[in-house]
């Protein structure tokens, strides 16, 4: 049964609650967000709070505005529509505050863990029907592993060990949208965003936003779409950003530094050569690995899991990479890891600067952005929106990332008392504390503790 708003507020402010700090109980939105949610003289912070509480309360498949209205006290469907699609509150400022808040939190975590903080870029898809949703098209959808009708967005994730959250997003617009200015205008796409931008270009934009915001990270990670893109990697070189980006198995590298020259004509027939050619042959990575033996790899612990340490065989070597245009090949460090799969990465860092264990840590940190996608979609309603316009999409994603940062803060604050707290556990606990009686909070906490004891027993069994 739903309680009156006054009763909920009275419970939330109870000082005797013994599970979470009062600063996390008082409100879902702290004072840092007050200004971005102000439109002229009116604040819409209360609507943002309702929407966030809806994202947290509703279960997967029901995190849309119609279901939120059923769960959130005194909420209104039309008010949500206006808040997302019409209201001019600044999603850029909200994202900036979320990004800087996550940055500060993970700086403290870095001091505690002693491990590097990663900035990982990756894309995800949101299945949609029809052709009105901004950016929707038949394109590859990773969630189903095939071409389907969907929207695709590029995201940035900040992570330190097991603590991670999304801190930025850019919506990808296929050529079917960018070539149709009327369609973009009808969807509310700003003129500055109507030009076609590849996913690596959007990723570089996210990197620039983070750098300009003062976010601290030790390396940049990403999958083969980004590692294969020479424009992105050369841009990161110019920015003096250290990266470890995956590449495909057919990527070509040189095992020694090549020299380039335009070859002379071999006969009087045909065109005169004008393109630079290397003096040695490049080799595909999938062929290079065949030349290695077990002695060329080291066995490294790369990440703790509930089933024990995850190990990988790691090989690193200095190589040279050429984009086919430059007058000089770029020196790179090739990182190969073998576990369930074989993965290849290229980095602009010096091979000798890090151990094989550290190189493997950089490479496998891509896991955490995938973890963020799963948690955001399953627990925070990332793909559950019912809006079609540009502004509404941006507003929804800003609120989802706010919710993710809120959960991250909760997990960081409780890591000593509840080290196994998952995103789902944290979400259920937030629901109980903010919208239930003390008895129900105690029951929720008891259930979480039982699950954690079972998990810990299973973990201990694998680590003996």
C-alpha positions in Angstrom: 0.0 0.0 0.0 1.3 3.5 -0.9 2.0 5.8 1.9 1.3 9.5 2.1 4.2 11.8 1.0 4.4 13.2 4.6 4.9 9.7 6.0 7.6 8.9 3.5 9.4 12.1 4.2 9.2 11.5 8.0 10.6 8.1 7.6 13.5 9.1 5.3 14.7 11.7 7.8 14.7 9.2 10.7 18.1 9.5 12.3 18.0 6.1 13.9 18.3 4.2 10.7 21.5 2.2 11.2 22.4 1.1 7.7 23.2 4.1 5.6 24.6 7.6 6.3 22.0 10.4 6.8 23.5 12.3 3.9 22.4 9.5 1.6 18.9 9.2 3.2 17.8 12.8 3.0 17.4 13.1 -0.8 18.2 11.4 -4.0 19.5 14.6 -5.4 22.0 16.7 -3.5 22.4 20.4 -3.7 25.0 20.3 -6.5 22.2 19.6 -9.0 19.8 22.4 -7.9 21.0 24.9 -10.4 21.0 22.7 -13.6 17.3 21.7 -12.8 16.3 25.4 -12.6 14.4 26.7 -15.6 14.3 30.5 -15.4 12.9 31.1 -11.9 11.3 27.7 -11.4 13.0 24.6 -10.1 12.0 21.2 -11.4 14.2 19.3 -8.9 11.1 17.7 -7.4 10.2 16.2 -10.8 13.7 14.9 -11.3 13.5 13.3 -7.8 10.3 11.6 -8.8 11.7 10.3 -12.1 14.9 9.0 -10.3 12.8 7.3 -7.7 10.8 5.7 -10.5 13.9 4.4 -12.2 15.0 2.9 -8.9 11.6 1.4 -7.8 10.4 -0.2 -11.0 11.6 -3.6 -12.2 13.2 -4.4 -15.5 10.6 -4.1 -18.3 8.5 -1.7 -16.3 10.9 1.3 -16.1 8.8 3.6 -18.3 6.7 6.6 -17.4 3.4 4.7 -17.4 4.7 2.2 -14.8 6.5 5.0 -12.8 3.2 6.8 -12.3 1.8 3.7 -10.7 4.8 3.4 -8.3 5.7 7.0 -7.4 3.4 8.8 -5.1 1.6 11.9 -6.6 3.4 11.6 -9.9 1.8 12.5 -13.2 2.4 11.2 -16.7 2.0 14.5 -18.5 4.4 16.1 -16.0 7.0 13.5 -16.9 6.4 14.1 -20.7 6.9 17.8 -20.2 9.9 17.3 -17.9 11.7 15.1 -20.5 10.6 16.5 -23.8 9.9 20.2 -23.3 11.5 21.5 -20.2 14.8 23.3 -20.9 16.8 22.2 -17.9 20.5 21.6 -18.8 21.4 17.9 -19.3 25.0 19.1 -20.2 25.4 20.6 -16.7 23.8 17.6 -15.0 26.2 15.3 -16.9 29.1 17.5 -15.9 28.2 17.4 -12.2 27.8 13.6 -12.4 31.1 13.3 -14.2 33.0 15.4 -11.7 31.3 13.7 -8.7 32.3 10.3 -10.0 35.8 11.6 -10.6 36.2 12.8 -7.0 34.7 9.6 -5.6 37.1 7.4 -7.6 40.1 9.5 -6.8 39.5 8.6 -3.2 39.0 5.0 -4.2 42.3 5.0 -6.1 44.2 6.1 -3.0 42.6 3.2 -1.2 43.2 0.5 -3.9 46.5 1.8 -5.3 45.2 0.7 -8.8 45.0 2.9 -11.9 41.7 4.5 -12.9 40.4 3.7 -16.4 38.4 5.7 -18.9 36.7 3.2 -21.2 34.8 4.0 -24.3 32.2 1.6 -25.8 28.9 1.7 -27.6 25.6 0.0 -26.8 22.3 -0.4 -28.6 18.6 0.2 -27.6 16.1 -1.8 -29.6 13.2 0.3 -30.8 10.2 0.0 -33.2 9.2 2.4 -35.9 11.3 5.2 -37.4 10.5 8.2 -35.3 12.9 7.7 -32.4 15.9 10.0 -32.9 18.8 8.0 -34.5 16.8 4.8 -35.0 17.8 2.7 -38.0 18.5 -0.8 -39.1 22.0 -1.2 -37.8 24.1 -3.7 -35.8 22.7 -4.2 -32.3 25.1 -5.7 -29.9 22.4 -6.7 -27.5 21.0 -9.3 -30.0 24.2 -9.8 -32.0 22.7 -8.9 -35.4 21.3 -6.1 -37.5 18.0 -4.8 -36.1 16.0 -1.6 -35.7 17.7 0.2 -32.9 19.4 3.3 -31.6 23.2 3.2 -30.8 24.9 5.4 -28.3 28.6 5.8 -27.4 29.4 6.0 -23.7 32.3 6.7 -21.4 32.9 4.7 -18.2 35.1 5.6 -15.3 36.4 2.6 -13.2 38.8 1.7 -10.5 38.9 -2.0 -9.8 35.3 -3.2 -9.3 33.8 0.3 -8.8 32.5 1.9 -12.0 29.9 4.2 -13.5 28.9 5.8 -16.8 29.9 9.4 -17.0 29.1 10.5 -20.6 27.1 9.6 -23.6 26.7 10.6 -27.3 23.9 9.5 -29.6 25.1 8.1 -32.9 23.2 9.4 -35.9 23.4 7.2 -39.1 23.6 8.8 -42.5 19.8 8.1 -43.0 19.4 10.9 -40.4 22.3 13.2 -41.1 21.4 13.3 -44.8 17.8 14.3 -44.0 17.9 17.7 -42.3 14.1 17.8 -42.1 14.0 14.5 -40.2 16.7 15.8 -37.8 14.8 19.1 -37.3 11.5 17.3 -36.6 13.3 15.2 -33.9 14.8 18.3 -32.3 18.4 17.5 -33.2 20.5 20.7 -32.7 22.0 22.1 -35.9 25.5 21.6 -34.4 24.8 17.8 -34.0 23.2 17.2 -37.5 26.5 16.5 -39.2 27.6 12.9 -39.6 30.1 11.7 -36.9 31.5 8.2 -36.6 31.6 6.4 -33.3 35.3 6.9 -32.9 34.7 10.7 -33.5 32.0 10.6 -30.8 34.4 8.7 -28.5 37.1 11.4 -29.0 34.4 14.0 -28.2 33.8 12.3 -24.8 37.5 12.2 -24.1 37.8 15.9 -24.8 34.8 16.7 -22.5 36.4 14.7 -19.7 39.8 16.4 -20.1 38.2 19.8 -20.1 36.2 18.9 -17.0 39.4 18.0 -15.2 38.6 14.3 -14.8 41.7 12.3 -13.8 42.2 8.9 -15.3 45.4 6.8 -16.0 44.5 5.1 -19.3 41.9 4.9 -22.0 40.5 1.6 -23.1 38.1 0.5 -25.8 37.3 -2.4 -28.2 38.5 -3.0 -31.7 36.3 -0.4 -33.3 38.3 2.3 -31.6 41.7 0.7 -31.6 41.5 0.1 -35.3 40.7 3.7 -36.0 43.9 5.5 -36.8 42.3 9.0 -36.6 41.3 8.4 -33.0 44.6 6.9 -31.9 46.7 9.6 -33.6 44.4 12.2 -32.0 45.0 10.6 -28.6 48.8 10.7 -29.3 48.5 14.5 -29.9 46.6 14.9 -26.6 49.3 12.9 -24.9 46.7 10.4 -23.6 47.9 6.9 -22.7 45.7 4.2 -24.2 45.4 0.5 -24.4 42.8 -0.2 -27.2 41.8 -3.6 -28.6 42.4 -4.3 -32.3 41.3 -7.0 -34.6 43.2 -10.2 -35.3 43.9 -9.2 -38.9 45.6 -5.9 -37.8 48.9 -5.4 -39.6 52.1 -4.5 -37.6 55.8 -4.4 -38.3 58.2 -6.3 -35.9 61.0 -3.8 -36.6 60.9 -0.2 -37.7 60.3 0.1 -41.4 61.6 2.7 -43.8 59.3 4.2 -46.4 59.9 5.4 -50.0 58.1 5.8 -53.2 59.2 2.9 -55.4 60.6 3.5 -58.9 58.9 2.4 -62.1 59.6 -1.2 -63.0 58.8 -0.8 -66.7 57.6 1.8 -69.1 54.1 0.5 -68.8 51.5 1.6 -66.2 51.3 4.6 -63.9 54.2 6.1 -62.1 54.1 5.1 -58.4 53.2 7.9 -56.0 52.4 6.0 -52.8 54.9 5.3 -50.0 55.8 1.7 -49.5 57.6 0.0 -46.6 60.9 -1.8 -47.1 59.8 -4.8 -45.0 56.5 -6.7 -44.9 53.9 -6.3 -42.2 52.4 -9.3 -40.4 48.9 -10.0 -39.3 48.5 -10.5 -35.5 46.8 -13.8 -36.1 49.9 -15.0 -37.9 52.3 -13.5 -35.5 50.8 -15.4 -32.5 51.5 -18.7 -34.4 55.2 -17.9 -34.1 55.1 -17.8 -30.3 55.6 -20.6 -27.8 54.4 -21.0 -24.3 57.7 -19.6 -23.0 56.8 -16.3 -24.7 53.8 -15.8 -22.3 53.6 -15.3 -18.6 50.6 -16.4 -16.4 49.1 -13.5 -14.6 46.3 -12.9 -12.1 44.1 -10.2 -13.7 40.9 -10.0 -11.8 39.1 -11.4 -8.8 35.8 -13.2 -9.5 33.3 -15.1 -7.4 34.9 -18.3 -8.8 38.4 -17.4 -7.9 41.1 -15.5 -9.6 40.8 -15.0 -13.3 44.1 -15.9 -15.0 45.4 -15.1 -18.4 48.5 -15.9 -20.4 50.1 -12.6 -21.4 52.6 -11.6 -24.0 53.9 -8.1 -24.8 56.2 -6.9 -27.5 57.3 -3.7 -29.2 55.9 -3.3 -32.7 55.3 -0.5 -35.3 51.9 0.4 -36.7 51.3 2.3 -40.0 48.1 3.9 -41.1 49.0 3.7 -44.8 49.5 7.5 -45.1 52.1 8.6 -42.7 55.8 9.0 -43.6 56.8 7.1 -40.5 55.3 4.2 -38.6 54.4 4.7 -35.0 56.0 2.6 -32.2 53.4 0.7 -30.2 53.3 -2.0 -27.5 51.3 -5.1 -28.6 49.5 -6.8 -25.7 48.1 -10.4 -26.3 46.1 -12.2 -23.6 44.9 -15.7 -23.8 42.1 -17.0 -21.5 38.7 -18.0 -22.8 39.5 -15.9 -25.8 42.5 -14.4 -27.4 42.6 -10.6 -27.4 45.0 -8.2 -29.0 45.6 -4.6 -28.0 47.9 -1.8 -29.1 49.1 0.9 -26.8 51.2 4.1 -27.2 52.9 3.4 -23.9 56.4 2.0 -23.5 56.6 -1.7 -23.0 59.2 -1.5 -20.3 57.2 1.0 -18.2 54.7 -1.7 -17.0 54.7 -5.3 -16.1 52.7 -7.9 -17.9 50.3 -8.0 -15.0 49.7 -4.2 -15.4 49.3 -4.5 -19.2 46.7 -7.2 -18.6 44.9 -5.0 -16.1 44.7 -2.2 -18.6 43.3 -4.5 -21.3 40.7 -6.4 -19.2 39.3 -3.1 -17.7 36.9 -3.1 -20.7 34.9 -5.6 -18.7 33.6 -2.8 -16.4 31.9 -0.8 -19.1 30.0 -3.9 -20.1 29.1 -4.3 -16.5 27.8 -0.8 -16.4 25.7 -1.4 -19.4 24.1 -4.5 -17.9 23.4 -2.8 -14.6 22.1 0.3 -16.2 19.7 -1.6 -18.4 18.6 -4.2 -15.9 18.4 -2.0 -12.8 18.2 1.6 -13.8 16.0 1.7 -16.9 18.6 2.8 -19.4 16.7 1.4 -22.5 13.2 1.6 -21.0 12.3 5.2 -22.2 9.2 6.1 -24.1 10.4 9.2 -25.9 11.4 9.9 -29.5 13.0 13.4 -29.5 16.6 14.4 -29.1 16.1 16.5 -25.9 14.0 13.8 -24.2 16.6 11.1 -25.0 19.4 13.3 -23.6 17.4 14.1 -20.5 16.6 10.4 -19.8 20.3 9.4 -20.2 21.4 12.2 -17.9 19.0 10.9 -15.2 20.1 7.3 -15.7 23.8 8.3 -15.2 22.7 10.3 -12.1 21.1 7.2 -10.7 24.3 5.2 -11.5 26.4 7.7 -9.7 24.1 7.6 -6.7 24.4 3.8 -6.5 28.2 4.0 -7.0 28.4 6.4 -4.0 26.3 4.0 -1.9 28.6 1.1 -2.8 31.8 3.1 -2.1 30.4 4.2 1.3 29.5 0.7 2.3 32.4 -1.3 1.0 33.8 -2.0 4.4 30.4 -3.2 5.9 29.1 -4.8 2.7 31.9 -5.5 0.3 29.7 -7.7 -1.9 27.0 -5.1 -2.4 25.8 -5.4 -6.0 23.9 -2.7 -7.9 20.7 -4.7 -7.5 21.3 -5.1 -3.7 21.9 -1.3 -3.4 18.8 -0.5 -5.4 16.6 -2.7 -3.3 18.1 -1.2 -0.2 17.4 2.3 -1.4 13.8 1.4 -2.1 13.3 -0.1 1.3 15.0 2.8 3.2 13.1 5.5 1.3 9.7 3.9 0.7 9.2 1.3 3.4 8.8 0.9 7.2 11.7 0.2 9.5 10.5 -3.4 9.8 10.7 -3.8 6.0 14.1 -2.2 5.9 15.4 -4.6 8.5 13.9 -7.5 6.5 15.5 -6.3 3.3 18.8 -6.0 5.1 18.5 -9.5 6.5 17.9 -10.9 3.0 20.9 -9.0 1.6 23.1 -10.3 4.5 21.9 -13.9 3.8 22.8 -13.6 0.1 26.1 -12.0 0.9 27.0 -14.9 3.4 26.2 -17.4 0.7 28.3 -15.5 -1.9 31.2 -15.2 0.5 31.0 -18.9 1.4 31.1 -19.8 -2.4 34.0 -17.3 -2.9 36.0 -18.7 0.0 35.6 -22.2 -1.4 37.2 -21.1 -4.7 40.0 -19.1 -3.1 41.2 -21.9 -0.7 
